[in-house]
Amino acid sequence: MSLPSRPRPVMLVTGASAGIGAALARVHAEKGWDLILTARREAPLRALADELALTGAAATILTEDLADPAAPRRLFEAVAARGLAVDGLVNNAGYSRTAGFLNTDPDDHRAMIQVMLTAPVELARLFASAMVERGYGRILNVASLAGQMPATGGDTLYGPIKSFLIKASQGLHLELRGTGVHVTALCPGYTLTEFHDVNGTRSEVSSAYPGWMWQTAEHVARVGYAACEANRPKVTPGVMNNLLAGLAKYLPDRVALNMVGGHAKRLKRL
Ligand SMILES: NC(=O)c1ccc[n+]([C@@H]2O[C@H](COP(=O)([O-])OP(=O)(O)OC[C@H]3O[C@@H](n4cnc5c(N)ncnc54)[C@H](OP(=O)(O)O)[C@@H]3O)[C@@H](O)[C@H]2O)c1
């Protein structure tokens, strides 16, 4: 790994209190980074910071609710107030809503777009300029296999939000090529985290999808870390997930949408 001249670069990880975000924080600590950990819940962030301290990584905790439109700017200012420079950004915080478009409160939709679409864009915009000036930076946007798959009903906005994040990452990757700032979209498939507990589909997805379709957060994090170091614009962990993404790309829309309709029926969503 090529690192900037300071002994330990600093990675800001959103959604670090659980799952893939916590795993990405652990991998970065292992590779010599200090961390800024953010999420809404303070207790798991503190527990993670204590754990990372045992590996020699310093972790700063900044609790924030990214559904608040003022949160990205507040994070930026809190980082500056502590005299920290951010060398890397992991935009990871996210969740899905599966009750259906018409059963979801408009404010919930707004919050989802804010947390997973607007906040990552704003955080990248706020922190990337200094990375370019220093000639070193890493931006890893945690999107999803869902962003490469046909549209789904039930969690109607989730896929499009993740598609946006993939395309925006690829555009920024091109724009920053040659500056020393790497930009990668990480597109996990089914991953064992709190995600399906939070959206209330744990028992459905556990019975619908066999164990081999699930990956650990640690594996996903290691694949994401390596891809960003290699400055790949996009990475999808797992052979089967890559086959699915490839298939979705070449199927006619009509066939692809029918295929996904069948998937939704298995999950009893439609
Ligand atoms: N698990 C999967 O199967 C899967 C597959 C593909 C992509 N992904 C993506 O991977 C990312 C991480 O998800 P995960 O699987 O690790 O889920 P998770 O275990 O539920 O973790 C989600 C993280 O996001 C944070 N978060 C949620 N809402 C937030 C808000 N309003 N403000 C700040 N932080 C917020 C949570 O922290 P607090 O609750 O403490 O705020 C938590 O740290 C998400 O973007 C998700 O879309 C997951």
The ligand as an SDF file (V2000), in Angstrom:
LIG
                    3D

 48 52  0  0  0  0  0  0  0  0999 V2000
  -26.2270   -6.5800    4.1040 N   0  0  0  0  0  0  0  0  0  0  0  0
  -26.4470   -6.7060    2.8050 C   0  0  0  0  0  0  0  0  0  0  0  0
  -26.9560   -7.7610    2.3440 O   0  0  0  0  0  0  0  0  0  0  0  0
  -26.0600   -5.5990    1.8710 C   0  0  0  0  0  0  0  0  0  0  0  0
  -25.9660   -5.9170    0.4940 C   0  0  0  0  0  0  0  0  0  0  0  0
  -25.5970   -4.9070   -0.3910 C   0  0  0  0  0  0  0  0  0  0  0  0
  -25.3050   -3.6370    0.0510 C   0  0  0  0  0  0  0  0  0  0  0  0
  -25.3970   -3.3630    1.3930 N   0  0  0  0  0  0  0  0  0  0  0  0
  -25.0910   -1.9770    1.8030 C   0  0  0  0  0  0  0  0  0  0  0  0
  -24.0470   -1.9980    2.7420 O   0  0  0  0  0  0  0  0  0  0  0  0
  -24.1150   -0.8260    3.5620 C   0  0  0  0  0  0  0  0  0  0  0  0
  -23.9500   -1.2410    5.0100 C   0  0  0  0  0  0  0  0  0  0  0  0
  -25.0540   -2.0600    5.3710 O   0  0  0  0  0  0  0  0  0  0  0  0
  -24.8960   -3.3010    6.3420 P   0  0  0  0  0  0  0  0  0  0  0  0
  -25.2840   -4.5010    5.5830 O   0  0  0  0  0  0  0  0  0  0  0  0
  -23.5880   -3.2830    7.0280 O   0  0  0  0  0  0  0  0  0  0  0  0
  -26.1060   -2.9870    7.3370 O   0  0  0  0  0  0  0  0  0  0  0  0
  -26.1440   -2.7450    8.9280 P   0  0  0  0  0  0  0  0  0  0  0  0
  -25.4120   -3.8210    9.6350 O   0  0  0  0  0  0  0  0  0  0  0  0
  -27.5870   -2.5490    9.2280 O   0  0  0  0  0  0  0  0  0  0  0  0
  -25.3480   -1.3580    9.0990 O   0  0  0  0  0  0  0  0  0  0  0  0
  -25.8710   -0.1660    8.6080 C   0  0  0  0  0  0  0  0  0  0  0  0
  -25.0730    1.0030    9.1560 C   0  0  0  0  0  0  0  0  0  0  0  0
  -25.6390    2.2230    8.6420 O   0  0  0  0  0  0  0  0  0  0  0  0
  -25.8390    3.1080    9.7320 C   0  0  0  0  0  0  0  0  0  0  0  0
  -26.9630    3.9990    9.4850 N   0  0  0  0  0  0  0  0  0  0  0  0
  -28.2340    3.6710    9.1240 C   0  0  0  0  0  0  0  0  0  0  0  0
  -29.0090    4.7530    9.0690 N   0  0  0  0  0  0  0  0  0  0  0  0
  -28.2160    5.8120    9.4050 C   0  0  0  0  0  0  0  0  0  0  0  0
  -28.4410    7.2060    9.5670 C   0  0  0  0  0  0  0  0  0  0  0  0
  -29.6620    7.7490    9.3920 N   0  0  0  0  0  0  0  0  0  0  0  0
  -27.3990    8.0010    9.9180 N   0  0  0  0  0  0  0  0  0  0  0  0
  -26.1790    7.4770   10.1200 C   0  0  0  0  0  0  0  0  0  0  0  0
  -25.9060    6.1650   10.0060 N   0  0  0  0  0  0  0  0  0  0  0  0
  -26.9110    5.3380    9.6540 C   0  0  0  0  0  0  0  0  0  0  0  0
  -26.0990    2.1830   10.9280 C   0  0  0  0  0  0  0  0  0  0  0  0
  -25.7440    2.8480   12.1390 O   0  0  0  0  0  0  0  0  0  0  0  0
  -26.7540    3.4040   13.2620 P   0  0  0  0  0  0  0  0  0  0  0  0
  -27.9770    2.5330   13.2560 O   0  0  0  0  0  0  0  0  0  0  0  0
  -25.9510    3.3170   14.5110 O   0  0  0  0  0  0  0  0  0  0  0  0
  -27.0050    4.8060   12.8280 O   0  0  0  0  0  0  0  0  0  0  0  0
  -25.1170    1.0640   10.6630 C   0  0  0  0  0  0  0  0  0  0  0  0
  -23.8540    1.4100   11.1600 O   0  0  0  0  0  0  0  0  0  0  0  0
  -25.4570   -0.1620    3.2450 C   0  0  0  0  0  0  0  0  0  0  0  0
  -25.2470    0.9530    2.4130 O   0  0  0  0  0  0  0  0  0  0  0  0
  -26.2310   -1.2540    2.4960 C   0  0  0  0  0  0  0  0  0  0  0  0
  -27.1530   -0.7100    1.5940 O   0  0  0  0  0  0  0  0  0  0  0  0
  -25.7600   -4.3080    2.3030 C   0  0  0  0  0  0  0  0  0  0  0  0
  1  2  1  0
  2  3  2  0
  2  4  1  0
  4  5  1  0
  4 48  2  0
  5  6  2  0
  6  7  1  0
  7  8  2  0
  8  9  1  0
  8 48  1  0
  9 10  1  0
  9 46  1  0
 10 11  1  0
 11 12  1  0
 11 44  1  0
 12 13  1  0
 13 14  1  0
 14 15  2  0
 14 16  1  0
 14 17  1  0
 17 18  1  0
 18 19  2  0
 18 20  1  0
 18 21  1  0
 21 22  1  0
 22 23  1  0
 23 24  1  0
 23 42  1  0
 24 25  1  0
 25 26  1  0
 25 36  1  0
 26 27  1  0
 26 35  1  0
 27 28  2  0
 28 29  1  0
 29 30  1  0
 29 35  2  0
 30 31  1  0
 30 32  2  0
 32 33  1  0
 33 34  2  0
 34 35  1  0
 36 37  1  0
 36 42  1  0
 37 38  1  0
 38 39  2  0
 38 40  1  0
 38 41  1  0
 42 43  1  0
 44 45  1  0
 44 46  1  0
 46 47  1  0
M  CHG  2   8   1  16  -1
M  END
$$$$
